[in-house]
Amino acid sequence: MSKEELKAWHRPQVRCLVSAGVDLLAMETIPSLKEAEALVELLREFPSSRAWLSFSCKDAQCISNGRRFSEAVQLAGRCKQLVAVGVNCCDPVLVEPLLESAGPHKSPDLSWVVYPNRGEEWVQGAGWKTSESKVCLADLSPKWRRQGAAWIGGCCRVSPADIAAVRQQLHGST
């Protein structure tokens, strides 16, 4: 798809959400810089709106289409309507190295947003496969907070109990 086709595809959803009065748009699971560019351009059509961009990533350096996450972070830094940039729908063990790799490229005006999957792997035709090394979002979340993550949550297969454990880890019993 071209950038214009991507903007045309996203426009009805963005228009509907903005018309409903949302405070913040989560533009998420973005696999490519081209789609991120389209979303940033589209956001300019709604000048009073704010958003975050969150990318799906395939490894500790790259978004899903193979481009560097640091490039995506640089793109986000050029859009004054964005309040955060980050990753979602990825293996939780990738979050720390992704933030580390892109940290020097992040605008000080942006926060990090991270909400990875629970840790299982999606296998085409077979479904979710449990990871050999069981990771716990709650155990990893303090590292993400130390790296500057303002928003921490979960994506695929993350349960309310997982989110409660993250909250407990970061904020205690308050």
C-alpha positions in Angstrom: 0.0 0.0 0.0 1.1 3.6 -0.6 1.2 6.2 2.1 -1.9 7.7 0.7 -3.7 4.4 0.7 -2.6 3.8 4.3 -3.9 7.3 5.3 -7.2 6.6 3.6 -7.5 3.3 5.4 -6.8 4.8 8.9 -8.7 8.0 8.4 -12.3 6.8 9.2 -11.1 5.2 12.5 -9.2 8.3 13.5 -12.0 10.6 12.5 -14.5 8.5 14.5 -12.3 8.4 17.6 -11.6 12.1 17.5 -15.3 12.9 17.0 -16.1 10.9 20.1 -13.7 13.1 22.1 -10.9 10.7 22.9 -8.1 12.2 25.0 -5.3 10.2 23.3 -5.0 8.0 20.2 -3.0 4.8 20.5 -1.6 4.2 17.0 -0.2 0.8 17.6 1.3 -2.4 16.3 2.9 -0.4 13.5 5.1 -2.7 11.4 6.9 -0.2 9.1 8.2 3.3 8.8 5.9 4.0 5.8 2.8 3.3 7.9 4.2 5.5 10.8 4.8 8.3 8.3 1.3 7.9 7.0 -0.1 8.0 10.6 2.0 11.1 11.4 0.7 12.9 8.3 -2.8 11.8 9.0 -2.6 13.1 12.6 -1.8 16.6 11.2 -5.4 16.6 9.8 -6.6 16.6 13.4 -4.4 19.3 14.9 -5.9 19.3 18.4 -5.4 15.5 18.7 -2.5 13.8 20.6 -1.3 10.3 20.1 1.4 7.8 20.7 3.1 5.5 18.1 3.9 2.0 19.1 5.8 -0.4 16.9 5.7 -4.2 16.6 9.3 -5.4 16.6 10.9 -8.6 15.4 14.2 -8.5 17.3 16.2 -6.3 19.7 17.0 -3.7 17.1 14.4 -3.7 14.4 10.7 -3.2 13.8 8.7 -5.9 12.0 9.7 -4.9 8.5 13.4 -4.9 9.3 14.1 -1.2 9.7 15.8 0.0 12.9 13.6 1.0 15.8 15.9 4.0 16.3 14.7 5.3 12.9 11.1 5.0 14.0 11.9 6.9 17.2 13.6 9.7 15.2 10.5 10.0 13.0 8.2 10.2 16.1 10.4 13.0 17.5 9.6 15.2 14.6 5.8 15.2 15.3 4.8 17.6 18.0 1.4 15.9 18.4 2.9 12.7 19.7 3.4 12.3 23.5 5.0 8.9 23.4 6.7 6.3 21.2 7.4 2.7 22.0 6.8 -1.0 21.4 3.9 -3.4 21.7 3.0 -6.9 20.5 6.6 -8.1 20.9 8.5 -10.5 23.2 9.0 -8.8 26.6 12.7 -9.6 26.6 13.1 -7.4 23.6 11.8 -4.2 25.3 15.0 -3.3 27.3 17.4 -3.7 24.3 15.0 -1.9 22.0 14.7 1.1 24.3 18.5 1.1 24.9 19.2 1.0 21.1 16.9 3.9 20.4 17.3 5.9 23.6 19.9 8.4 22.2 17.5 9.1 19.3 14.4 9.9 21.4 13.2 13.4 21.7 13.1 14.7 25.3 9.5 15.7 24.6 8.5 12.1 24.2 7.9 9.4 26.8 8.3 5.7 26.2 5.2 3.5 26.0 5.7 -0.3 26.3 3.2 -3.1 26.3 4.7 -6.4 25.1 3.0 -9.8 24.8 3.2 -12.2 27.7 6.1 -14.1 26.3 4.6 -16.9 24.2 5.5 -17.2 20.6 2.9 -17.2 17.8 3.4 -20.1 15.4 1.6 -19.9 12.1 -0.9 -22.7 11.8 -0.3 -24.0 15.3 -1.2 -21.0 17.5 0.5 -19.8 20.7 3.6 -21.8 21.9 4.7 -21.4 25.5 8.2 -20.1 25.8 10.9 -22.3 27.3 12.2 -19.4 29.4 9.1 -18.1 31.3 9.4 -14.4 31.7 7.3 -12.3 34.0 6.3 -8.8 33.0 6.2 -7.7 36.6 9.9 -8.7 37.0 10.9 -6.8 33.9 8.8 -3.7 34.4 11.2 -1.9 36.9 13.9 -2.0 34.2 11.6 -0.4 31.7 10.6 2.3 34.3 14.3 3.0 34.9 14.7 3.4 31.2 12.0 6.1 31.3 8.8 4.2 30.3 5.9 6.3 31.4 3.2 3.8 30.2 3.7 0.1 30.9 1.1 -2.5 30.0 0.5 -5.7 28.1 -0.6 -6.9 24.7 -1.3 -10.4 23.5 -2.0 -13.1 26.1 -1.4 -10.6 29.0 -4.1 -11.1 31.7 -5.6 -8.8 34.3 -3.5 -10.7 36.9 -0.4 -9.9 34.9 -1.3 -6.2 34.9 -2.1 -6.3 38.6 1.4 -7.9 39.2 3.0 -5.1 37.2 1.1 -2.5 39.2 2.1 -4.1 42.5 5.8 -4.3 41.4 5.9 -0.6 40.3 3.6 1.0 42.9 3.3 -1.4 45.8 0.0 -2.1 47.5 -1.3 1.5 47.3 
